[in-house]
Amino acid sequence: MAIKSRLVLLYLFCLVFKTISAAPISPGSSLSASNGNQTWSSPDSTFSLGFIPADPPTSPPSFIAAITYSGGVPIWSAGTEICVDSGGTLQFLSSGTLQLVNGSGDTLWDSNTTGRGVSSAKLDETGNLMLQNGTASVWSSFDNPTDTIVPSQTSLWSIGILTISDPNLATAAIVAYSNDYAEAGDILRFLKLESDGNVRIYSSAKGSGTEVERWAAVTDQCQVFGYCGDMGICSYNDSNPICGCPSLNFEPVDPKDSRQGCKEEDGD
């Protein structure tokens, strides 16, 4: 009988724990950049929202408020490439808006949902962060993507990060995810628009914290439009693309970043 009672108590404990982890996020809640262990998680902790170090690292350290897949692979961030210092916070205000605030008190990003009746927030098991009025979604991260699209997420032309067009197509293009049967276990696949202008699909094993490239829209990086900026010339150094200028009459716009293109040399 004692064993049965302990089993019942253990079951109730697990049930209560899961209920707590799945509880809605209340207005007045906040996350701090100085505490990387502080997160808002989906019911089964497949996804979490919290602060992660900027990549590449900076000095002094800076942080991004991001939704990450189990293990730390980011799939969304509050604003595109917006970083805060260690005093930064992500605040779910009583007015119903979500704000990213720097240590100086400056608001760097806002969901702009003040006055729309938002009463709670939640992060679901697909990785979608929703601000809700009752059970109705007022705002969601899926409808406000940054550089990544995950399964179950639809990117509309008016709000999306990617446009696919072909004059030979009579109807709109559809991007379909497929399974790679060589991959075993719990795998997330996601599509990402990279800073080099290419679109790639990656996979990440749950809990690994790593991502593996599975597909690229353009295999020859020099064929990506505008990779080397205005009047820049793309070539290869061994296997890596490099950018240069067309002649000695031109010089880099930014000597520290050859991808910014070229300009005519000053006549001085």
DAGI-V960383 format. One record per backbone hydrogen bond with DSSP energy under -0.5 kcal/mol. CO is the residue of the C=O (numbers start at 1). NH is the residue of the N-H. If there is no record, write none. Layout:
BEGIN
[[CO;NH] [CO;NH]]
END
This chain:
BEGIN
[[1;5] [2;6] [3;7] [4;8] [5;9] [6;10] [7;11] [8;12] [9;13] [10;14] [11;15] [12;16] [13;17] [14;18] [15;19] [16;20] [17;21] [18;22] [20;23] [24;26] [25;121] [26;29] [29;92] [31;90] [32;35] [34;36] [35;38] [37;39] [39;41] [40;49] [42;45] [46;70] [47;42] [48;50] [48;68] [49;40] [50;66] [52;64] [62;54] [63;84] [64;52] [64;66] [65;78] [66;50] [66;68] [67;75] [67;76] [68;48] [69;72] [69;73] [70;207] [70;209] [72;74] [73;69] [76;67] [77;79] [79;81] [81;83] [84;63] [85;88] [88;33] [89;91] [89;101] [90;31] [91;93] [91;99] [92;28] [93;96] [95;115] [97;93] [97;99] [98;111] [99;91] [99;101] [100;108] [100;109] [101;89] [102;105] [106;102] [106;108] [109;100] [113;116] [119;27] [120;132] [121;25] [122;124] [122;130] [124;127] [127;129] [128;124] [128;130] [129;141] [130;122] [130;132] [131;138] [131;139] [132;119] [132;120] [132;134] [133;135] [133;136] [136;133] [139;131] [141;144] [147;193] [149;191] [150;153] [154;156] [156;159] [156;160] [163;165] [166;169] [174;176] [179;181] [180;183] [185;187] [186;206] [188;204] [189;151] [190;202] [191;149] [192;194] [192;200] [194;197] [198;194] [199;217] [200;192] [201;214] [201;215] [202;190] [203;212] [204;188] [205;208] [205;209] [212;203] [215;201] [219;221] [220;223] [221;224] [224;227] [226;229] [229;232] [230;262] [231;246] [233;244] [235;242] [236;238] [237;239] [237;240] [240;237] [242;235] [244;233] [247;250] [249;265] [251;263] [254;257] [257;260] [258;261] [261;253] [263;251]]
END
